[in-house]
């Protein structure tokens, strides 16, 4: 028999966090937390330091500067620009999302061929990075990043 005043167990609501806009400060912080939780889980890939200039961003000033750095053994994406990057890539927001979140290399190739992506610097290193297939740990990490991205 339950104790006096017992009304049953309330079901705790478990909801996933709302997806965040790609490259927003909130997304950067959430993606950083996911990456940090997986640091050391993924084998080092192709080392590349890439600055990104993203246009047609649907928030803020419409233009955003960010970077991708794999030299620490994991893909770090942060706001700002690196000193002395291997490559600079200028592209639109939807293409950046397709490449970096959805892992759609075909979208990147099509955008490059149609002139929607501008590359300055070591194109060979960029292609080597793009053509290296992710392993199981990288795919799991990418799935978690996709899950937080609107």
C-alpha positions as CSV (number, residue, x, y, z in Angstrom):
1,X,0.0,0.0,0.0
2,X,1.5,3.4,-0.9
3,X,2.1,6.0,1.8
4,X,-0.5,8.6,2.6
5,X,-0.4,11.5,0.1
6,X,1.3,9.4,-2.6
7,X,0.2,10.5,-6.0
8,X,2.4,8.3,-8.2
9,X,5.6,9.0,-9.9
10,X,5.7,12.0,-12.2
11,X,7.2,11.2,-15.5
12,X,10.2,13.3,-16.1
13,X,10.2,14.9,-19.5
14,X,13.2,14.0,-21.5
15,X,13.4,16.1,-24.6
16,X,16.4,16.6,-26.9
17,X,17.7,20.1,-27.0
18,X,16.3,22.2,-29.8
19,X,18.5,22.2,-32.9
20,X,20.7,25.3,-33.2
21,X,21.5,27.3,-36.3
22,X,24.7,26.1,-37.9
23,X,27.7,28.3,-37.0
24,X,25.7,30.4,-34.5
25,X,27.6,31.1,-31.3
26,X,25.3,28.6,-29.5
27,X,25.9,25.9,-32.1
28,X,29.7,26.5,-31.9
29,X,29.5,26.1,-28.0
30,X,27.4,22.9,-28.3
31,X,29.6,21.4,-31.0
32,X,32.7,22.2,-28.9
33,X,31.2,20.3,-26.0
34,X,30.5,17.3,-28.1
35,X,34.0,17.4,-29.6
36,X,35.6,17.7,-26.2
37,X,33.7,14.7,-25.0
38,X,35.1,12.7,-27.9
39,X,38.7,14.1,-27.8
40,X,41.0,11.1,-28.1
41,X,38.3,8.8,-29.5
42,X,39.1,9.6,-33.2
43,X,42.4,8.8,-34.9
44,X,44.3,11.8,-36.3
45,X,43.1,12.6,-39.8
46,X,44.6,14.8,-42.5
47,X,46.0,17.9,-40.7
48,X,44.6,21.0,-42.2
49,X,44.1,24.6,-41.0
50,X,41.3,26.2,-43.0
51,X,39.8,29.7,-42.8
52,X,36.1,29.9,-43.8
53,X,34.4,33.1,-45.0
54,X,30.7,32.2,-45.1
55,X,28.2,34.5,-46.9
56,X,24.4,34.6,-46.9
57,X,24.3,33.7,-43.2
58,X,20.7,33.8,-42.1
59,X,21.5,35.6,-38.8
60,X,23.8,38.4,-37.6
61,X,25.4,40.6,-40.3
62,X,25.0,37.9,-43.0
63,X,28.7,37.2,-43.2
64,X,30.7,35.1,-40.9
65,X,34.4,34.2,-40.4
66,X,35.2,30.8,-38.9
67,X,37.9,28.2,-39.1
68,X,38.3,24.5,-39.3
69,X,41.5,23.0,-37.7
70,X,42.3,19.3,-37.6
71,X,45.9,19.6,-36.4
72,X,45.0,18.5,-32.8
73,X,43.5,15.2,-34.1
74,X,39.9,16.3,-34.1
75,X,37.9,18.6,-36.3
76,X,37.7,21.9,-34.4
77,X,35.3,24.5,-35.9
78,X,35.4,27.9,-34.2
79,X,34.5,31.5,-35.0
80,X,37.3,33.8,-36.0
81,X,40.3,33.3,-38.4
82,X,43.6,31.4,-38.0
83,X,46.9,33.1,-38.6
84,X,48.7,31.4,-41.6
85,X,46.0,28.9,-42.6
86,X,46.8,26.2,-45.3
87,X,43.7,27.3,-47.2
88,X,40.9,29.9,-47.3
89,X,37.5,28.9,-48.5
90,X,34.8,31.4,-49.2
91,X,31.3,29.9,-49.7
92,X,27.6,30.4,-49.0
93,X,26.0,29.3,-45.8
94,X,23.9,26.4,-47.3
95,X,26.9,25.0,-49.1
96,X,29.0,25.2,-45.9
97,X,26.3,23.4,-44.0
98,X,26.0,20.7,-46.6
99,X,29.7,20.1,-46.6
100,X,30.5,20.4,-42.9
101,X,27.4,19.0,-41.3
102,X,25.7,16.8,-43.8
103,X,29.1,15.6,-45.1
104,X,27.8,16.0,-48.7
105,X,31.0,16.2,-50.7
106,X,29.0,16.2,-53.9
107,X,27.4,19.6,-52.9
108,X,30.9,20.9,-52.4
109,X,32.1,19.7,-55.8
110,X,29.0,21.1,-57.6
111,X,29.4,24.5,-55.8
112,X,33.1,24.6,-56.7
113,X,32.5,23.8,-60.3
114,X,29.8,26.4,-60.6
115,X,31.9,29.1,-58.9
116,X,30.0,29.3,-55.6
117,X,33.2,28.3,-53.7
118,X,36.4,30.3,-53.9
119,X,39.6,28.7,-52.7
120,X,42.9,30.4,-52.0
121,X,46.0,28.5,-50.8
122,X,46.8,24.8,-50.8
123,X,44.1,23.2,-52.9
124,X,45.9,19.8,-52.8
125,X,45.6,19.7,-48.9
126,X,41.9,20.7,-49.1
127,X,41.2,17.9,-51.6
128,X,43.2,15.4,-49.5
129,X,41.2,16.3,-46.4
130,X,37.9,16.1,-48.3
131,X,38.7,12.7,-49.9
132,X,39.8,11.0,-46.6
133,X,36.8,8.9,-45.5
134,X,35.7,9.2,-41.9
135,X,36.1,6.2,-39.6
136,X,33.4,4.9,-37.3
137,X,34.3,7.2,-34.4
138,X,34.3,10.3,-36.8
139,X,30.9,9.2,-38.2
140,X,29.4,8.9,-34.7
141,X,30.8,12.3,-33.7
142,X,29.3,13.8,-37.0
143,X,25.9,12.2,-36.2
144,X,25.9,14.0,-32.8
145,X,26.8,17.3,-34.5
146,X,24.0,16.8,-37.1
147,X,21.5,16.1,-34.3
148,X,22.1,19.6,-32.7
149,X,22.0,21.4,-36.0
150,X,18.9,23.1,-37.5
